[in-house]
Amino acid sequence: MLGLGIHKRLITREKLAKEVGKRIREIREKKGISLRQFELHENSIGRGRMSEFEDGTRLPSLHNLYKIAEILGVKVSEIIKD
């Protein structure tokens, strides 16, 4: 049943924030970008807020996901993939 399959895939906001944050950190570190370097980028997000995103204590808005993806040189889909 379609409805049951969708229900099984539901994820809590907290779990989503943790997964997205982990992925952002992985990509940033793989590219060798420090939080300080990230913060210095034009149109960036501050270190404190980025730490909240990466720690999973705050879920980035769609607008911030696009900013993060642009700075990291990836597509938003790479950040939110399963």
N, C-alpha and C positions, 0 to 999 in steps of 0.2 A: 504494500500500500504506500502510495506517495506520502501521505500525511505522516505515517509512522517513520519513514526514512528521514524525513525532514526533522522530526522531533529528536531522533537519535543524534543528529548533527548539531543541535543547539549547543552553544557554548556560553558560559557566563562572561560577563564584562570583565571580571577580574582575570579569568584565565586568558581571555583575548589580549588584555593589556600585557600580561606576562609574556605571551608568545610573540606579540608584535615587538615588544621591548627587547626580547632576546634576539630576535632577527635583526633589528636595527643595530644593536651592539655588534653582532657577528659581522655584518656587512661593513660597518665603520672600522672595526679592528682589522678585518681582512684587507681593507684598503689602506691601512696604516694611518688613519686620521684620528688624532687625539680630540677629546672634547674641546680643548682650548682652540685647536685649529678649526674645528667645526664652528665654534662660536664666532671666530673672526671672519668667516665667510659672509659676504654681502647677503642680506636678506635671510640671516640665520636665526636660530633659536638659541637662547641662552643656555649655558652649561647646567644650571640648576634644573631648568625644565627638561633638558635632554636627559639628565640623570633620572628624573622622575619617569620619563618615557622608558628608558632602558631598564630601569629597575622594575617596571611593571606596576608602579604605584599610580600612574596616570596614563590614560589611553589618549594618544594623539588624535586631534580632529582630522578630518579629511584634508583640510587646508594645510595643517602641519605635516601630514604624511607626504603631501606633494612637495613641500619645502624640503623635507628630509631626503626624499628620493632624488630631487634635483641636485642637492649638495653632494649626495653620495654617488651620483651618476648612475642611478638604477631606476627602473620603473616601479611605481607603487605596488604593482602586482608581485614583484620580487620580495617586497617587505611583508605582504600579507598572505603569501602562499602557504599552503598546508605543508 
